[in-house]
Amino acid sequence: MVADRARLTRLLGTEDLRWLVERVRRRLEHGHPLDGSVTLAGATADQRAAVHRLLGRPPRPGVALTVPLPAVDLVLRRSGACPDGLPAAVVALTGEIAHQPSAAASEREWQQAVAPLAAVVASRPELGAWWDRLIGTGLLRRLARTPETAAGLATELAAVVGRLPADGMPFGRFAAEATGDPHGLDDDRPLATLALGAAQALAGIADGTGAAWRREVWAAVGVPRDDLSSRVLTLGLPGDAATATGRALGSWREAGQPVVLTLRQIVRDPPRLDVHRRIVHVCENPVVVSVAADRLGAGCAALVCTTGQPGTATIQLLRLAVQAGAAIRYHGDFDWGGVRIGNVVADRVPAQPWRFDSVAYRRLVQAGLGRDLAGDPVAARWDSRLTEEMTRSRVRLDEELVLDDLLADLAVN
């Protein structure tokens, strides 16, 4: 029972002693005794003076400020500010205390909370490393904050992971079926953060950031986002008779005509590309595809166009080609934008340059081709000398200038 609230506030309820009251409250919440001391590193002069006034003795020299709790308890009892001592004083100043479970009991609650998800992971060895990071870094605990919240989050996450990979189901519908909410996997929700990590692990995709990378991850596990707006331009890709997409590719290849595939077609009805030990050439500009169709027609080797920065459909199609045993070769404009696109392609798939290195660049510059190169240099990850050559020469070379060389490579013998 508090005998004198005003005196208690003057003694212990000041701003400079707030840290002390909070430390004591945390101890009481967790059932710890108040028989030791608490220490504040880097205490201010005002905080040190407040402890001096409370205990009637100056703090010990040094940077840290140590306060013996039994001494505080004795001061409160003898002064009449709080005859029931320090625990009652903290309750009077901060409110009733709900005792927290012990550390062992709390850990058991967390383990029970994630049990549904752990059961799913146990049957999916490819998720082992992801699970270790999820638990080891404490990400789930940070997002959930309490075992109760974690239980619901883990149950939803288990439902999502249990449905992966999917068969091309649109993102919103997949979210609705897995979580009961079409927006359940929206980027601003904790569940989306956790589910994206699981999808990345299942797809075997390297770490990345940004909306485009997230779309690639989901597409790689059969859950396309923007499945109709993301498209890729191709020519000469061999099709197959088993899938509708493959039959369409085969027909257009025989006709020698380019074809645009949507992400929906690539994910929901992926073609079985017959490109084992073949090269799939990749260009930056649609003009290369157009001219190749005009001059080579059905005699054109497999060609994919990024049309500038490669979208999800482009990357997903290239991944299918790699899985089928193809070698990817990329060519772009010899400018900083083209180098940047080349880096993106090389980051996403095991691509090699196609007449797109320092040797090819030097030969073209020596031939007097190109125009002024502007902008800040970009490091070409596949050839550091290319960046050095371009920085020194300051010459830009568009793909249109080397069409004859590219077409010679694309001509099927």
C-alpha positions in Angstrom: 0.0 0.0 0.0 1.4 3.4 -1.0 1.6 5.7 2.0 2.6 8.9 0.2 2.2 9.0 -3.6 3.7 12.5 -3.9 6.8 11.5 -2.0 7.1 8.3 -4.0 7.0 10.3 -7.3 9.7 12.7 -6.0 11.9 9.8 -5.0 11.5 7.3 -7.7 9.1 8.7 -10.3 11.3 11.3 -12.0 12.4 11.1 -15.7 16.0 10.5 -14.7 15.1 7.3 -12.9 12.7 6.0 -15.5 15.3 3.5 -16.7 15.6 2.1 -13.1 11.8 1.6 -12.8 11.6 -0.1 -16.2 14.5 -2.5 -15.3 12.8 -3.4 -12.1 9.4 -3.9 -13.8 11.0 -6.3 -16.3 12.5 -8.3 -13.5 9.1 -8.6 -11.8 7.4 -9.6 -15.0 9.7 -12.5 -15.4 9.7 -13.5 -11.8 13.3 -12.6 -11.1 14.3 -11.6 -7.5 15.2 -8.0 -6.6 18.3 -9.0 -4.6 21.0 -7.7 -6.9 22.0 -4.6 -8.7 21.2 -3.0 -12.1 23.7 -1.1 -14.2 23.3 1.6 -16.7 26.1 2.1 -19.2 26.9 5.6 -20.2 24.7 7.3 -17.6 24.2 11.1 -17.9 25.1 13.5 -15.2 21.4 14.0 -14.4 20.9 10.3 -14.0 23.8 10.0 -11.7 22.6 12.9 -9.6 19.1 11.4 -9.4 20.6 8.2 -7.9 22.6 10.3 -5.5 19.4 12.0 -4.3 17.6 8.7 -4.0 20.2 6.8 -2.0 21.8 9.7 -0.2 25.3 8.7 -1.4 27.2 9.5 -4.6 27.6 6.9 -7.3 30.9 5.1 -7.7 33.4 6.7 -10.1 33.3 5.5 -13.7 31.1 5.6 -16.8 28.6 3.0 -15.7 26.0 3.6 -13.0 25.3 0.7 -10.7 22.3 0.8 -8.3 21.8 -1.9 -5.6 18.1 -2.8 -5.5 18.0 -3.8 -1.8 19.2 -0.3 -1.0 16.4 1.3 -3.0 13.9 -1.0 -1.3 15.1 0.1 2.1 14.9 3.8 1.3 11.3 3.4 0.1 10.3 1.6 3.3 12.1 3.8 5.8 11.0 7.1 4.1 7.3 6.1 4.3 7.0 6.7 0.5 6.1 3.0 0.1 6.1 0.9 3.2 5.6 -2.3 1.1 8.9 -1.7 -0.6 10.2 -1.6 -4.2 7.8 -4.1 -5.9 4.7 -2.2 -4.7 6.3 1.1 -5.6 6.8 0.0 -9.2 3.2 -1.2 -9.4 2.0 2.2 -8.1 4.1 4.1 -10.7 3.5 1.9 -13.7 0.4 -0.2 -13.2 -0.3 -3.9 -12.4 2.2 -6.4 -13.6 1.3 -9.5 -15.6 3.9 -12.1 -14.9 5.5 -13.6 -17.9 6.2 -17.3 -18.3 9.6 -18.7 -17.6 12.1 -18.9 -20.4 11.7 -22.7 -20.6 7.9 -22.4 -20.7 8.1 -19.6 -23.3 10.4 -21.7 -25.5 7.9 -24.6 -25.4 5.1 -22.2 -26.5 7.2 -21.1 -29.5 8.0 -24.6 -30.5 4.3 -25.6 -30.3 3.5 -22.5 -32.4 5.7 -23.5 -35.3 4.9 -27.2 -35.1 2.5 -27.2 -38.2 5.2 -25.6 -40.3 7.9 -27.8 -39.0 5.9 -30.9 -40.0 5.7 -29.6 -43.6 9.4 -28.7 -43.8 10.3 -32.2 -42.5 9.0 -33.7 -45.7 10.7 -31.2 -47.9 14.5 -31.5 -47.7 15.0 -28.6 -50.1 13.5 -26.3 -47.5 16.1 -27.3 -44.8 18.4 -24.4 -45.3 15.5 -21.9 -45.4 14.1 -23.4 -42.2 17.4 -23.1 -40.5 17.7 -19.4 -41.4 14.1 -18.7 -40.5 14.6 -20.1 -37.0 18.2 -19.2 -36.5 17.8 -15.5 -37.4 14.6 -15.2 -35.4 12.7 -13.7 -38.3 9.5 -15.5 -37.5 9.6 -14.3 -33.9 10.3 -10.8 -34.9 7.4 -10.7 -37.3 5.0 -12.5 -35.0 6.2 -11.0 -31.6 4.1 -13.5 -29.6 3.7 -17.3 -29.7 -0.1 -16.8 -30.2 0.5 -14.7 -33.4 3.2 -17.1 -34.5 0.9 -20.0 -34.3 -1.6 -18.4 -36.8 1.3 -17.3 -39.1 3.0 -20.7 -39.1 -0.3 -22.4 -39.9 -1.0 -20.1 -42.9 2.6 -20.5 -44.0 2.4 -24.2 -43.9 -0.7 -24.1 -46.1 1.1 -21.9 -48.6 4.3 -24.0 -48.7 2.2 -27.2 -48.9 0.7 -26.0 -52.2 4.1 -25.2 -53.8 5.0 -25.6 -56.6 1.7 -24.7 -58.2 0.6 -25.3 -61.7 0.3 -21.8 -63.0 -2.5 -20.6 -60.7 -2.8 -16.8 -60.8 -1.3 -15.1 -57.7 -4.5 -13.7 -56.3 -6.3 -17.0 -56.6 -3.4 -18.9 -55.1 -3.4 -16.5 -52.1 -7.2 -16.9 -51.7 -7.0 -20.7 -51.7 -4.0 -20.9 -49.4 -4.9 -18.2 -46.9 -8.6 -17.5 -47.5 -7.7 -13.9 -48.6 -6.9 -12.9 -52.1 -4.6 -10.2 -50.6 -3.1 -12.6 -48.0 0.3 -12.7 -49.8 0.5 -8.9 -50.6 4.0 -7.6 -50.3 3.2 -5.5 -47.1 2.2 -8.5 -45.0 4.5 -10.6 -42.8 3.2 -13.8 -44.4 4.4 -12.7 -47.8 7.9 -12.1 -46.5 8.1 -15.6 -45.1 6.4 -17.3 -48.1 8.7 -15.6 -50.5 11.7 -17.1 -48.8 10.2 -20.6 -49.0 9.4 -20.1 -52.7 12.9 -18.9 -53.3 14.3 -22.0 -51.7 12.1 -24.3 -53.7 13.0 -22.6 -56.9 16.7 -22.4 -56.1 16.9 -18.8 -57.1 19.7 -16.5 -55.8 19.0 -13.7 -53.4 17.7 -10.5 -54.9 15.5 -7.5 -54.3 12.7 -5.5 -55.9 9.4 -6.2 -57.4 10.8 -7.8 -60.6 12.8 -10.3 -58.5 9.8 -11.2 -56.4 7.7 -11.8 -59.6 10.5 -14.1 -60.9 10.5 -16.1 -57.7 6.8 -16.6 -57.7 6.7 -17.5 -61.3 9.5 -20.1 -60.8 7.2 -22.0 -58.4 4.2 -21.8 -60.7 2.4 -18.7 -59.3 2.6 -16.0 -61.9 2.0 -12.4 -61.1 1.1 -10.1 -64.1 0.8 -13.3 -66.1 -0.6 -11.6 -69.2 1.3 -8.3 -69.2 4.7 -9.9 -68.9 5.7 -11.2 -72.4 8.7 -12.4 -74.3 9.5 -12.2 -78.0 11.1 -15.3 -79.6 12.0 -16.8 -83.0 13.1 -20.3 -83.9 12.5 -22.0 -80.6 11.8 -25.7 -81.2 8.4 -26.8 -79.9 7.0 -30.1 -78.9 3.8 -32.1 -79.6 2.9 -32.6 -75.9 1.9 -29.1 -74.9 -0.2 -26.4 -76.5 2.6 -23.8 -76.1 5.1 -26.2 -77.7 2.8 -26.9 -80.6 2.4 -23.2 -81.2 6.1 -22.7 -81.1 6.7 -25.5 -83.6 4.1 -24.0 -86.0 5.6 -20.6 -85.9 9.1 -22.0 -86.2 8.1 -23.8 -89.4 6.6 -20.6 -90.7 9.8 -18.7 -89.8 7.8 -16.1 -87.9 8.4 -14.5 -84.5 6.0 -15.4 -81.6 5.2 -13.6 -78.4 4.7 -15.8 -75.4 3.0 -14.6 -72.2 4.1 -15.5 -68.7 0.8 -17.3 -68.3 1.6 -19.7 -71.2 5.2 -20.3 -70.0 4.1 -21.1 -66.5 0.7 -22.8 -67.0 1.7 -24.8 -70.1 5.5 -24.8 -70.3 6.9 -26.1 -73.5 9.2 -29.0 -73.5 12.1 -27.3 -75.3 14.2 -29.5 -77.5 17.4 -27.5 -76.9 19.7 -30.0 -75.2 23.3 -29.1 -76.0 22.1 -26.3 -78.3 22.7 -22.6 -78.0 19.8 -20.3 -77.3 20.8 -16.8 -78.4 19.5 -13.8 -76.6 19.4 -10.2 -78.0 18.4 -6.9 -76.6 16.5 -5.3 -79.5 13.4 -6.5 -81.4 15.0 -5.3 -84.7 17.4 -8.3 -84.5 14.4 -10.7 -84.4 12.6 -8.9 -87.2 15.6 -8.9 -89.6 16.4 -12.5 -88.6 12.8 -13.5 -89.6 13.1 -11.7 -92.9 16.5 -13.1 -93.9 16.6 -16.5 -92.2 13.0 -17.4 -91.6 12.7 -21.1 -90.6 16.4 -21.4 -90.8 17.0 -19.2 -87.8 18.5 -20.7 -84.6 16.7 -20.3 -81.3 16.5 -16.6 -80.5 15.0 -14.8 -77.5 14.7 -11.0 -77.2 14.8 -9.1 -73.9 13.2 -6.0 -75.5 15.3 -3.9 -73.1 15.3 -4.9 -69.5 14.3 -8.6 -69.3 10.9 -9.2 -67.6 9.7 -12.2 -65.7 8.5 -14.0 -68.8 11.9 -13.7 -70.4 13.8 -15.0 -67.4 11.3 -17.8 -66.9 11.6 -18.9 -70.5 15.4 -18.8 -70.3 15.3 -20.9 -67.2 13.3 -23.5 -69.0 15.9 -23.5 -71.7 18.7 -24.0 -69.2 16.8 -26.8 -67.5 16.4 -28.5 -70.9 20.2 -28.4 -71.3 20.7 -25.3 -73.5 23.6 -22.9 -73.4 22.6 -19.2 -73.2 24.5 -16.6 -75.1 23.7 -12.9 -74.7 24.3 -9.9 -77.0 23.2 -6.3 -76.4 24.1 -2.7 -77.3 27.6 -1.7 -76.4 26.4 1.1 -74.1 26.0 1.2 -70.3 22.4 0.2 -70.6 23.3 -2.9 -72.6 26.0 -3.8 -70.0 23.4 -3.4 -67.3 21.0 -5.7 -69.1 23.7 -8.2 -69.6 24.4 -8.2 -65.9 20.8 -8.9 -65.1 20.7 -11.8 -67.6 23.9 -13.2 -66.2 22.6 -12.9 -62.6 19.5 -14.8 -63.4 20.8 -17.6 -65.7 24.2 -19.1 -66.5 24.7 -16.9 -69.6 27.8 -16.3 -71.6 28.6 -13.4 -74.0 27.7 -13.6 -77.6 30.1 -11.3 -79.5 29.7 -9.1 -76.4 33.1 -8.8 -74.9 36.2 -6.6 -74.9 37.6 -8.3 -78.0 34.5 -7.8 -80.1 34.1 -4.2 -78.9 37.7 -3.3 -79.7 37.4 -4.8 -83.2 34.3 -2.7 -84.0 35.8 0.5 -82.6 39.0 0.0 -84.7 36.7 -0.3 -87.7 35.5 3.2 -87.1 31.9 2.3 -86.1 29.7 3.7 -83.4 28.9 7.1 -81.9 29.6 8.9 -78.7 29.0 7.0 -75.5 27.5 9.0 -72.6 26.6 8.1 -69.0 28.3 6.6 -66.0 30.3 3.4 -66.5 28.8 0.1 -65.5 31.0 -2.9 -64.6 30.5 -5.9 -67.0 30.6 -8.8 -64.6 31.5 -11.3 -67.3 34.4 -9.2 -68.7 36.1 -6.4 -66.7 38.2 -5.4 -69.6 35.0 -4.5 -71.5 34.2 -1.8 -69.1 37.8 -0.5 -69.3 37.7 -0.5 -73.1 34.3 1.3 -73.2 35.5 3.9 -70.6 38.6 4.6 -72.6 37.1 4.7 -76.1 33.8 6.4 -75.2 32.2 4.8 -78.2 28.6 3.4 -78.3 27.8 0.5 -80.7 24.2 -0.4 -81.2 23.1 -4.0 -82.2 21.9 -2.8 -85.6 25.6 -2.1 -86.5 26.5 -5.8 -86.2 23.4 -7.5 -87.6 25.3 -9.3 -90.3 27.6 -10.9 -87.8 24.7 -11.9 -85.5 22.7 -13.3 -88.5 25.7 -15.4 -89.5 25.7 -17.0 -86.1 22.0 -17.6 -86.2 21.9 -19.2 -89.6 21.2 -22.9 -89.1 23.6 -25.1 -91.1 
